[in-house]
Amino acid sequence: MSTARPGRGTASPTRTAPQQSVALAAMMFAVAMTFIDQTIVSIAAPDIVRELDLSSSGMQWVVNAYLLSLAAFFALGGRLADLYGPRRVVVAGTLVFVVSSVLCGCVPDGGAAQTWLIVFRATQGLGAALLFPAALAVVVAVFPVERRGRALALFFGVTGALTAIGPLLGGWLTSWTWRAVFWVNVPVAIVALVLTALAHIADRRRSGTLDVRGAVLVAAGMGLSVLGFQQAWSWGWDSWATWVCIAGGIAVLCVFVRFEHRVRHPLVDLRVFRDKAFTVDAAVLFFSMLAFVPLFFFTSVYAQVSLSASPNQAALFLLYFFVGFAIASQWGGRILDKRGARPALKLGTALGCVGFALWAGKLTDLSMHDQWPYAALAGAGIGFVLAPASTDAVNRSIGASYGEVTGITQTVRNYAASVGLAVYGTILTHVTSSKVEDTLESRGVSAGDAGAVARDVTESVTGNGDARPPTGSGAAAEATRDAMSAIRMDFAEANQWVFYGMAIALGVAFLCALRHPGGKVDAARARAAEAGEPAAPVR
């Protein structure tokens, strides 16, 4: 495995606790924007469509452009953090992100509005892709290995919980103007930049060159395959376009892997996967993220449709999950520092599997109050996994580089999220349509009319949580209005399939965790790896 070669501005090996705390706070503020942005824009979507007269597919591209760009450029962000120093890349990523946010909020009316929003949402994603790996690399570099687990547990716990704030904040800001959901990033960015300056973070740089061809290949491969997974929900799994994107993206990624093995200074040093612990950490993250990120969407829509909750109430529903997540994140960090990642990964994946399975069983009770213990248990499972797996992956690949390894793990996470949204979305759509069709036929609606209405209802409730009864005086419309309570139950039963799928994903993650070799990286081994010396045996 290649070793880090500190260049100009190498960070001092010792830093005071106040400096560490300020640096950690700066990175959390910087990353907070990217986490909140994953959910806040969806809340404002109806107002954006209405005011700018966008098409529904155009608004979908406004949302997806950010996620596509994020997935495509994560590896590049990690490599740039290595070459130019994580502090510089954090500042650059923050500026790209906040300027893009301001421009999104300043979109003009007229025919150019849709293109304007899509372009600057994509540049927002680029800023986030630069920012996140570099911010995590700063935290890793600033804290010694014996304190790194708790620091990163706080980092992941707080920033992950901020995702739940998006719907609440979005609902409040949209009542003023939807443009504020973009402008809110400005004060957050200012605080992040000021704290970054006050922390006096010294950059750790590596020698080498930027692998431009590798960056193009991985961006094209990730972008194409993630596009295919994202659009499978609307295009359908039987669409040739879906499979051209997925297969084409995977083929490009295979070319990327072969190319990286022959490059002297690769964008991603794939030799990191020779470390069994790193490979297991990446696998656990992949299967855990199949549940974690899609949960935000499916829980929010379930609450609005089946529980008749408002968007703000749906966001509060998610807070049950994040209470368990935040507590377990801190506990998991302590376990990592004392005993290594393996115990936390086994405990977290087991709890997550049980929590999601029990939660699935309670969805048809249609009571938010009855579900909170299982939501908190599922959150605790993810909390035990996220920080230990990410931190252990970085610790065990110090010789490769902090930024590079962070780019890999974050790419894995985002790729898993795209797959999860596509697969679970397809399951939800299919099961909801089938159940609603059966419900309407049982109430005397013809098979043809029931199928058409079921498709319309399914597109409505799975798209934006709209469960309002249809207007009209026809027999199908009247039967649908009469059956709305049954349809809400149909949607809850369809969501059970999704949540059981999440439980299965955590079960597979548990089987992966059992393969973890155990042990933890101690301070002596970390210092030896950073200095390019032979590593001491793992305890």
Backbone torsions as a table, in degrees:
resi	resn	phi	psi	omega
1	MET	NA	138.8	179.9
2	SER	-66.8	156.7	-177.9
3	THR	-115.5	153.2	-179.8
4	ALA	-74.0	138.8	176.0
5	ARG	-118.5	99.0	-179.3
6	PRO	-59.5	133.7	178.8
7	GLY	-110.5	-151.9	179.9
8	ARG	-60.3	140.4	177.4
9	GLY	76.8	22.2	178.9
10	THR	-59.6	137.9	-178.1
11	ALA	-65.3	144.1	175.7
12	SER	-68.3	142.4	-177.9
13	PRO	-69.2	-18.2	-179.7
14	THR	-120.9	135.5	177.2
15	ARG	-137.8	148.7	-179.6
16	THR	-75.4	158.6	-179.7
17	ALA	-60.3	-41.9	177.5
18	PRO	-60.2	-40.0	178.3
19	GLN	-63.0	-41.5	179.4
20	GLN	-63.3	-41.5	-178.6
21	SER	-66.6	-41.3	179.3
22	VAL	-66.0	-41.6	178.1
23	ALA	-62.6	-42.2	179.3
24	LEU	-63.7	-44.1	179.0
25	ALA	-63.0	-40.6	179.5
26	ALA	-60.7	-44.3	-178.0
27	MET	-69.8	-34.6	178.8
28	MET	-67.8	-39.7	176.7
29	PHE	-64.3	-42.2	-179.3
30	ALA	-62.2	-46.4	-176.7
31	VAL	-75.0	-23.8	-179.1
32	ALA	-54.7	-38.6	-179.2
33	MET	-58.4	-43.2	-175.0
34	THR	-70.1	-33.9	-179.9
35	PHE	-73.3	-44.7	179.7
36	ILE	-62.3	-37.0	-175.0
37	ASP	-67.1	-20.1	-179.8
38	GLN	-66.6	-25.6	-176.3
39	THR	-119.9	-23.7	-171.3
40	ILE	-68.7	-34.3	-175.9
41	VAL	-69.2	-33.3	-179.5
42	SER	-61.9	-34.8	179.6
43	ILE	-65.3	-36.4	-177.5
44	ALA	-84.7	-4.7	-173.4
45	ALA	-54.6	-47.5	-179.4
46	PRO	-58.9	-40.1	179.9
47	ASP	-68.0	-37.7	179.0
48	ILE	-64.7	-45.4	179.6
49	VAL	-61.2	-43.1	-176.7
50	ARG	-68.7	-45.4	-175.5
51	GLU	-73.6	-39.5	-176.2
52	LEU	-95.0	-2.6	179.2
53	ASP	57.3	47.7	178.3
54	LEU	-84.6	155.8	172.2
55	SER	-78.4	159.3	178.9
56	SER	-63.1	-37.9	178.1
57	SER	-69.3	-34.0	177.5
58	GLY	-64.5	-40.6	177.9
59	MET	-66.7	-35.0	176.8
60	GLN	-62.1	-38.1	177.9
61	TRP	-70.3	-30.6	175.5
62	VAL	-61.9	-40.4	178.1
63	VAL	-72.8	-45.6	-174.4
64	ASN	-72.6	-27.3	-178.9
65	ALA	-58.5	-39.2	178.3
66	TYR	-63.9	-48.0	-176.4
67	LEU	-68.4	-37.7	178.1
68	LEU	-63.7	-46.7	-180.0
69	SER	-64.4	-39.2	178.6
70	LEU	-60.0	-47.5	-179.0
71	ALA	-67.2	-37.0	-173.8
72	ALA	-71.6	-30.4	-169.5
73	PHE	-112.5	6.8	179.9
74	PHE	-60.7	-45.1	-178.6
75	ALA	-62.7	-38.7	177.5
76	LEU	-63.3	-42.3	179.0
77	GLY	-60.1	-41.6	178.3
78	GLY	-64.0	-40.9	-178.9
79	ARG	-69.4	-40.5	178.0
80	LEU	-63.3	-35.3	176.6
81	ALA	-62.5	-35.7	177.8
82	ASP	-68.7	-45.2	-172.0
83	LEU	-75.7	-38.3	-173.0
84	TYR	-111.8	-2.5	-179.8
85	GLY	97.3	132.6	-176.0
86	PRO	-64.1	-33.8	-179.9
87	ARG	-62.6	-44.9	179.4
88	ARG	-61.0	-41.6	-177.3
89	VAL	-71.9	-34.3	174.5
90	VAL	-59.7	-47.2	-179.9
91	VAL	-62.7	-46.0	-179.8
92	ALA	-62.7	-45.6	179.9
93	GLY	-62.7	-39.8	178.3
94	THR	-62.8	-43.3	-179.9
95	LEU	-65.6	-43.6	178.1
96	VAL	-60.6	-43.3	-176.9
97	PHE	-65.8	-47.1	-173.8
98	VAL	-74.1	-36.5	176.2
99	VAL	-64.3	-41.8	176.9
100	SER	-62.5	-38.1	178.6
101	SER	-62.7	-44.9	178.9
102	VAL	-61.1	-42.9	-179.4
103	LEU	-67.1	-35.5	174.8
104	CYS	-61.7	-40.1	179.4
105	GLY	-71.9	-19.2	-179.0
106	CYS	-99.9	19.3	-177.7
107	VAL	-58.1	132.2	-179.8
108	PRO	-80.0	158.0	173.2
109	ASP	-73.9	160.4	176.3
110	GLY	111.7	-170.9	-173.2
111	GLY	-67.0	-22.6	-178.0
112	ALA	-83.9	-5.0	-172.6
113	ALA	-60.6	-45.3	-176.1
114	GLN	-64.9	-47.3	178.7
115	THR	-62.4	-42.2	178.8
116	TRP	-55.8	-51.4	-177.1
117	LEU	-63.7	-43.1	-178.5
118	ILE	-62.7	-44.3	-178.5
119	VAL	-62.3	-47.9	-174.9
120	PHE	-80.7	-19.3	168.5
121	ARG	-68.9	-36.5	177.1
122	ALA	-65.4	-41.0	178.7
123	THR	-70.8	-28.4	170.2
124	GLN	-59.2	-45.6	178.5
125	GLY	-61.3	-39.3	176.6
126	LEU	-61.6	-44.8	177.8
127	GLY	-59.4	-42.5	178.7
128	ALA	-65.8	-38.5	179.5
129	ALA	-65.8	-33.4	174.9
130	LEU	-73.0	-39.9	-170.6
131	LEU	-71.8	-48.3	-169.3
132	PHE	-65.9	-50.7	179.4
133	PRO	-60.6	-37.8	-179.9
134	ALA	-67.7	-40.6	178.9
135	ALA	-62.9	-43.1	179.1
136	LEU	-66.6	-36.2	177.2
137	ALA	-64.6	-35.8	176.3
138	VAL	-62.4	-47.3	-179.2
139	VAL	-61.4	-43.5	-179.9
140	VAL	-62.9	-41.1	-176.8
141	ALA	-73.3	-32.9	-175.1
142	VAL	-76.3	-36.9	-176.0
143	PHE	-95.4	135.4	175.0
144	PRO	-65.7	157.4	-171.6
145	VAL	-60.4	-30.4	-178.2
146	GLU	-73.2	-16.5	177.6
147	ARG	-112.4	-0.4	-172.3
148	ARG	-68.1	-37.0	-177.5
149	GLY	-60.5	-46.3	-180.0
150	ARG	-68.4	-38.1	179.2
151	ALA	-63.5	-44.7	-179.4
152	LEU	-73.5	-28.2	174.5
153	ALA	-63.3	-41.4	176.2
154	LEU	-65.7	-42.1	179.7
155	PHE	-59.2	-52.5	-178.2
156	PHE	-71.1	-36.5	-178.6
157	GLY	-64.5	-47.5	-178.2
158	VAL	-70.8	-48.7	-177.2
159	THR	-66.8	-37.0	177.4
160	GLY	-65.0	-40.4	179.6
161	ALA	-66.6	-25.3	179.9
162	LEU	-64.4	-21.6	178.3
163	THR	-60.0	-33.0	179.9
164	ALA	-71.9	-20.6	-179.8
165	ILE	-73.4	-25.6	-177.1
166	GLY	-50.0	-55.0	-179.9
167	PRO	-61.4	-40.4	179.1
168	LEU	-64.1	-49.6	-179.4
169	LEU	-65.3	-39.7	179.8
170	GLY	-62.7	-42.6	178.9
171	GLY	-62.2	-40.3	-179.3
172	TRP	-70.6	-45.2	-178.2
173	LEU	-68.6	-35.8	-178.1
174	THR	-65.4	-27.3	177.3
175	SER	-64.9	-21.4	174.5
176	TRP	-90.5	-64.6	173.6
177	THR	-161.1	140.7	-179.2
178	TRP	-64.4	-23.2	-179.7
179	ARG	-63.8	-23.9	-178.9
180	ALA	-67.4	-21.1	178.9
181	VAL	-66.9	-21.3	174.0
182	PHE	-91.7	-40.2	-176.8
183	TRP	-69.7	-21.0	-179.1
184	VAL	-62.6	-19.5	179.0
185	ASN	-70.8	-19.5	-176.0
186	VAL	-64.1	-54.3	178.9
187	PRO	-62.8	-34.5	178.3
188	VAL	-64.1	-42.6	179.3
189	ALA	-64.7	-39.9	179.3
190	ILE	-62.0	-45.2	177.8
191	VAL	-61.1	-43.1	-179.5
192	ALA	-61.5	-44.2	-178.2
193	LEU	-68.2	-39.1	178.7
194	VAL	-65.1	-45.9	179.6
195	LEU	-65.2	-36.1	177.3
196	THR	-61.7	-41.0	177.9
197	ALA	-66.6	-41.2	-178.4
198	LEU	-68.8	-26.8	-177.0
199	ALA	-75.8	-15.3	179.9
200	HIS	51.4	52.5	-177.5
201	ILE	-75.6	121.1	177.8
202	ALA	-87.5	135.3	-175.9
203	ASP	-80.2	139.3	172.7
204	ARG	-105.3	115.2	-174.3
205	ARG	-116.3	153.0	179.1
206	ARG	-117.7	150.2	175.8
207	SER	-76.2	160.0	178.6
208	GLY	134.3	-178.2	179.3
209	THR	-126.3	161.5	179.6
210	LEU	-82.0	126.5	178.7
211	ASP	-82.0	87.2	-174.5
212	VAL	-65.3	-43.8	-179.2
213	ARG	-64.4	-38.9	176.4
214	GLY	-63.4	-39.5	178.9
215	ALA	-62.7	-41.0	178.9
216	VAL	-65.6	-42.8	-178.8
217	LEU	-64.8	-46.8	-177.2
218	VAL	-69.3	-35.3	177.6
219	ALA	-65.0	-42.5	179.3
220	ALA	-66.9	-44.6	-178.9
221	GLY	-65.1	-47.7	178.8
222	MET	-65.3	-43.9	-178.1
223	GLY	-62.0	-45.8	-179.5
224	LEU	-64.2	-48.5	-176.1
225	SER	-68.1	-40.7	177.9
226	VAL	-65.8	-37.3	175.8
227	LEU	-59.7	-44.2	178.7
228	GLY	-60.7	-44.7	179.7
229	PHE	-66.1	-42.2	-179.9
230	GLN	-64.3	-42.1	-175.2
231	GLN	-84.1	-9.1	179.6
232	ALA	-58.0	-32.1	-179.1
233	TRP	-63.7	-43.5	-177.2
234	SER	-92.4	-37.5	178.9
235	TRP	-74.9	-31.9	-176.0
236	GLY	97.1	147.5	-179.9
237	TRP	-72.6	-14.0	178.3
238	ASP	-93.2	5.9	-179.9
239	SER	-83.6	137.2	177.9
240	TRP	-64.8	-32.1	-178.9
241	ALA	-64.1	-39.1	178.5
242	THR	-58.3	-48.9	-174.8
243	TRP	-76.6	-29.1	174.3
244	VAL	-63.2	-42.9	179.4
245	CYS	-66.4	-47.9	-177.7
246	ILE	-65.3	-51.9	-178.2
247	ALA	-65.6	-41.0	178.7
248	GLY	-63.6	-41.6	178.4
249	GLY	-63.3	-43.5	179.4
250	ILE	-65.2	-38.7	178.2
251	ALA	-62.9	-42.0	178.5
252	VAL	-65.4	-38.3	177.9
253	LEU	-65.1	-35.7	176.1
254	CYS	-64.3	-41.3	175.7
255	VAL	-61.9	-40.1	178.3
256	PHE	-59.7	-44.2	-179.6
257	VAL	-61.9	-45.8	179.3
258	ARG	-63.8	-39.0	-178.8
259	PHE	-66.8	-41.1	-176.7
260	GLU	-64.9	-28.2	179.3
261	HIS	-69.0	-18.5	-175.5
262	ARG	-105.4	-3.7	-176.2
263	VAL	-93.1	138.7	-179.1
264	ARG	-66.8	-43.2	178.5
265	HIS	-120.2	81.2	-174.7
266	PRO	-70.7	155.7	173.8
267	LEU	-62.1	-41.2	177.4
268	VAL	-129.9	119.8	177.3
269	ASP	-79.5	99.0	-173.5
270	LEU	-69.6	-6.1	177.0
271	ARG	-67.7	-13.1	177.5
272	VAL	-61.6	-25.1	-179.1
273	PHE	-76.1	-5.1	173.5
274	ARG	-70.3	-22.1	176.6
275	ASP	-78.2	115.4	-175.6
276	LYS	-60.5	-40.2	-178.9
277	ALA	-62.6	-42.3	178.9
278	PHE	-62.2	-44.1	-179.7
279	THR	-62.1	-42.1	178.5
280	VAL	-66.2	-42.8	177.6
281	ASP	-56.3	-44.8	-180.0
282	ALA	-63.8	-40.5	179.6
283	ALA	-66.1	-42.1	178.4
284	VAL	-62.6	-43.0	177.4
285	LEU	-61.2	-42.1	-178.6
286	PHE	-59.3	-52.8	-175.6
287	PHE	-71.8	-29.7	176.8
288	SER	-69.9	-38.9	-179.5
289	MET	-73.0	-16.5	171.8
290	LEU	-59.0	-26.5	179.6
291	ALA	-100.2	-41.2	-167.8
292	PHE	-63.2	-56.7	-175.2
293	VAL	-70.8	-46.6	177.9
294	PRO	-60.6	-23.6	-179.1
295	LEU	-55.3	-38.9	-176.9
296	PHE	-57.2	-45.8	-177.7
297	PHE	-70.1	-52.0	-171.9
298	PHE	-67.6	-36.6	178.1
299	THR	-67.9	-41.3	-179.5
300	SER	-63.0	-45.8	-178.7
301	VAL	-69.4	-39.1	176.4
302	TYR	-58.8	-45.2	-178.5
303	ALA	-62.9	-40.1	-177.6
304	GLN	-73.1	-36.0	-176.8
305	VAL	-86.6	-59.0	-173.1
306	SER	-78.3	-31.6	-179.3
307	LEU	-100.6	-1.4	-179.3
308	SER	55.4	37.7	-179.9
309	ALA	-87.5	154.1	173.6
310	SER	-78.0	165.7	176.5
311	PRO	-55.6	-39.2	179.3
312	ASN	-68.5	-38.5	176.3
313	GLN	-66.1	-36.3	177.3
314	ALA	-63.7	-38.4	177.3
315	ALA	-64.8	-39.6	177.0
316	LEU	-64.0	-34.1	176.7
317	PHE	-58.2	-40.0	179.2
318	LEU	-67.1	-23.1	-179.0
319	LEU	-64.6	-28.1	174.8
320	TYR	-57.7	-45.1	179.3
321	PHE	-61.3	-43.2	-173.9
322	PHE	-77.5	-19.4	171.6
323	VAL	-62.7	-49.4	176.9
324	GLY	-63.5	-39.3	-179.4
325	PHE	-62.0	-47.4	-175.9
326	ALA	-65.7	-43.3	-179.5
327	ILE	-64.6	-47.0	-177.5
328	ALA	-67.4	-31.1	179.2
329	SER	-59.8	-43.9	179.0
330	GLN	-67.4	-41.5	179.1
331	TRP	-64.8	-43.1	179.2
332	GLY	-62.0	-36.9	177.4
333	GLY	-63.0	-39.0	178.7
334	ARG	-68.0	-39.4	177.3
335	ILE	-61.7	-43.1	179.1
336	LEU	-59.4	-46.0	-178.4
337	ASP	-63.9	-35.0	-174.6
338	LYS	-91.0	-38.5	-169.7
339	ARG	-128.1	-3.1	-176.8
340	GLY	93.5	179.8	-172.0
341	ALA	-79.7	-30.0	-169.3
342	ARG	-56.6	-47.8	179.5
343	PRO	-61.0	-40.2	-179.7
344	ALA	-66.7	-39.9	-180.0
345	LEU	-66.1	-43.0	179.4
346	LYS	-64.2	-46.5	-179.0
347	LEU	-64.4	-45.3	-176.9
348	GLY	-65.1	-45.5	-179.4
349	THR	-67.1	-35.9	177.7
350	ALA	-66.6	-47.6	178.4
351	LEU	-61.7	-41.8	179.6
352	GLY	-62.3	-43.3	179.4
353	CYS	-60.6	-48.1	179.7
354	VAL	-66.0	-42.8	-177.6
355	GLY	-62.3	-46.5	179.8
356	PHE	-66.6	-37.1	179.2
357	ALA	-65.3	-45.4	178.8
358	LEU	-66.9	-38.4	177.9
359	TRP	-61.9	-42.3	178.3
360	ALA	-57.9	-40.8	-178.8
361	GLY	-66.5	-22.5	-178.0
362	LYS	-95.6	-4.7	-176.2
363	LEU	-61.9	-33.5	-177.4
364	THR	-80.5	-2.4	173.7
365	ASP	-73.4	-18.3	178.4
366	LEU	55.5	38.8	178.1
367	SER	-132.6	118.3	178.2
368	MET	-64.5	-37.9	-177.4
369	HIS	-64.0	-38.8	-177.2
370	ASP	-71.4	-17.5	-173.2
371	GLN	-94.5	-13.3	-169.0
372	TRP	-60.9	-36.0	-179.6
373	PRO	-63.6	-35.1	-177.1
374	TYR	-78.5	-33.9	173.9
375	ALA	-63.5	-42.9	178.8
376	ALA	-65.9	-37.2	179.0
377	LEU	-66.1	-43.1	176.6
378	ALA	-62.4	-41.4	177.5
379	GLY	-62.8	-39.6	178.4
380	ALA	-62.7	-38.7	178.6
381	GLY	-59.9	-47.8	178.7
382	ILE	-65.3	-37.6	-180.0
383	GLY	-62.2	-38.3	178.2
384	PHE	-67.2	-25.3	-173.5
385	VAL	-91.2	-46.2	-164.1
386	LEU	-58.7	-58.1	-177.1
387	ALA	-69.0	-46.2	179.9
388	PRO	-60.6	-42.2	-179.1
389	ALA	-66.3	-44.2	-179.8
390	SER	-66.0	-43.5	-178.5
391	THR	-68.0	-43.3	-179.6
392	ASP	-63.3	-36.9	178.5
393	ALA	-62.4	-42.8	179.3
394	VAL	-68.3	-45.3	-178.5
395	ASN	-59.4	-38.9	-175.0
396	ARG	-83.2	-5.3	-179.9
397	SER	-125.7	31.7	-178.1
398	ILE	-57.4	-38.1	-179.1
399	GLY	-63.4	-24.9	178.4
400	ALA	-77.5	-43.9	175.5
401	SER	138.6	149.2	178.6
402	TYR	-67.3	-52.7	-175.5
403	GLY	-62.0	-42.0	-177.8
404	GLU	-63.1	-46.7	-178.7
405	VAL	-68.1	-38.0	175.8
406	THR	-61.3	-40.8	176.4
407	GLY	-58.6	-39.6	179.5
408	ILE	-65.6	-51.5	-175.6
409	THR	-64.7	-37.4	179.1
410	GLN	-71.9	-32.6	174.3
411	THR	-64.1	-42.8	177.2
412	VAL	-58.8	-45.0	-178.2
413	ARG	-63.1	-46.7	-177.4
414	ASN	-69.8	-34.6	177.1
415	TYR	-64.3	-43.6	178.5
416	ALA	-62.2	-40.0	179.8
417	ALA	-61.4	-41.3	179.7
418	SER	-65.4	-42.4	178.1
419	VAL	-63.6	-44.5	-179.1
420	GLY	-61.3	-45.6	179.5
421	LEU	-60.8	-40.6	-178.5
422	ALA	-68.8	-48.5	-176.2
423	VAL	-67.7	-50.3	-179.3
424	TYR	-66.1	-35.0	177.6
425	GLY	-62.9	-40.1	177.7
426	THR	-64.9	-42.8	178.6
427	ILE	-61.5	-47.7	-177.7
428	LEU	-61.2	-44.8	-178.8
429	THR	-62.9	-46.7	-177.7
430	HIS	-64.3	-48.3	-175.9
431	VAL	-69.0	-41.5	179.1
432	THR	-61.1	-46.6	-179.5
433	SER	-60.4	-44.1	-179.0
434	SER	-63.7	-43.5	-177.1
435	LYS	-70.6	-40.6	178.9
436	VAL	-65.1	-38.7	177.8
437	GLU	-61.6	-43.9	178.1
438	ASP	-63.3	-40.2	-179.9
439	THR	-62.3	-44.7	-178.7
440	LEU	-68.9	-39.1	178.2
441	GLU	-63.7	-35.4	179.1
442	SER	-68.2	-15.8	179.4
443	ARG	-103.8	17.1	171.8
444	GLY	93.3	4.2	178.2
445	VAL	-80.0	138.9	-179.0
446	SER	-63.0	157.2	-176.8
447	ALA	-59.9	-41.8	-179.3
448	GLY	-65.1	-47.0	179.2
449	ASP	-66.6	-39.5	-179.6
450	ALA	-62.3	-40.4	179.8
451	GLY	-65.1	-42.8	-179.0
452	ALA	-66.3	-46.0	179.6
453	VAL	-65.1	-39.4	-180.0
454	ALA	-60.5	-40.6	178.3
455	ARG	-65.0	-41.2	179.3
456	ASP	-64.1	-44.9	179.9
457	VAL	-63.4	-42.4	-178.6
458	THR	-63.2	-44.5	178.6
459	GLU	-62.4	-34.6	-179.4
460	SER	-69.5	-53.2	-172.6
461	VAL	-75.4	-32.7	179.3
462	THR	-80.7	-17.5	-178.6
463	GLY	-83.6	-42.2	-174.9
464	ASN	-148.8	15.8	175.9
465	GLY	74.5	20.7	-178.0
466	ASP	-89.5	110.9	-179.0
467	ALA	-112.3	22.3	179.8
468	ARG	-68.0	141.6	179.1
469	PRO	-63.0	148.4	-179.8
470	PRO	-71.8	152.2	174.6
471	THR	-90.4	168.7	179.7
472	GLY	119.3	164.0	-176.4
473	SER	-116.6	4.7	-180.0
474	GLY	-70.7	167.2	-178.4
475	ALA	-62.5	-39.8	-179.1
476	ALA	-65.2	-42.5	179.9
477	ALA	-64.9	-41.7	179.4
478	GLU	-65.1	-42.4	179.2
479	ALA	-64.4	-37.0	179.3
480	THR	-66.4	-43.0	178.0
481	ARG	-60.7	-42.6	180.0
482	ASP	-66.6	-24.4	-173.7
483	ALA	-100.2	11.2	-173.3
484	MET	-60.3	-37.7	178.8
485	SER	-65.2	-38.7	177.5
486	ALA	-68.4	-35.8	179.3
487	ILE	-66.7	-37.4	175.9
488	ARG	-61.2	-38.4	176.8
489	MET	-69.3	-38.4	176.3
490	ASP	-57.3	-42.5	-179.1
491	PHE	-67.5	-37.6	176.7
492	ALA	-63.4	-42.3	179.2
493	GLU	-65.6	-36.3	176.9
494	ALA	-65.5	-38.2	177.9
495	ASN	-66.6	-26.6	175.4
496	GLN	-58.4	-39.5	177.9
497	TRP	-60.7	-40.8	179.9
498	VAL	-64.3	-46.7	-176.7
499	PHE	-69.7	-34.6	173.3
500	TYR	-64.7	-35.1	175.4
501	GLY	-62.5	-39.6	176.6
502	MET	-64.2	-39.1	177.2
503	ALA	-62.9	-40.2	178.3
504	ILE	-63.8	-40.8	178.6
505	ALA	-60.2	-42.3	177.9
506	LEU	-69.0	-31.2	175.4
507	GLY	-64.3	-41.7	176.2
508	VAL	-64.9	-38.7	177.3
509	ALA	-61.3	-36.3	177.2
510	PHE	-63.2	-43.0	178.0
511	LEU	-62.2	-36.7	175.9
512	CYS	-66.2	-42.1	-178.7
513	ALA	-60.4	-32.0	178.4
514	LEU	-63.7	-21.4	-179.2
515	ARG	-86.7	-4.9	-179.5
516	HIS	-65.8	133.0	-176.3
517	PRO	-70.5	-14.4	179.2
518	GLY	82.0	-173.7	-177.1
519	GLY	80.5	170.6	178.6
520	LYS	-140.0	156.4	-180.0
521	VAL	-84.1	120.0	-179.8
522	ASP	-92.3	175.2	-175.1
523	ALA	-63.2	-39.1	-177.8
524	ALA	-64.0	-42.3	179.8
525	ARG	-66.6	-38.3	179.3
526	ALA	-63.5	-45.5	-179.1
527	ARG	-65.1	-38.4	179.1
528	ALA	-64.2	-41.3	-179.8
529	ALA	-66.1	-40.8	-179.8
530	GLU	-65.3	-32.1	-179.6
531	ALA	-85.0	-5.2	179.6
532	GLY	81.7	18.7	179.9
533	GLU	-94.9	163.6	176.9
534	PRO	-59.1	134.4	-176.5
535	ALA	-75.6	145.2	174.8
536	ALA	-73.4	156.5	179.3
537	PRO	-59.4	147.8	178.2
538	VAL	-75.8	135.5	179.4
539	ARG	-79.6	NA	NA
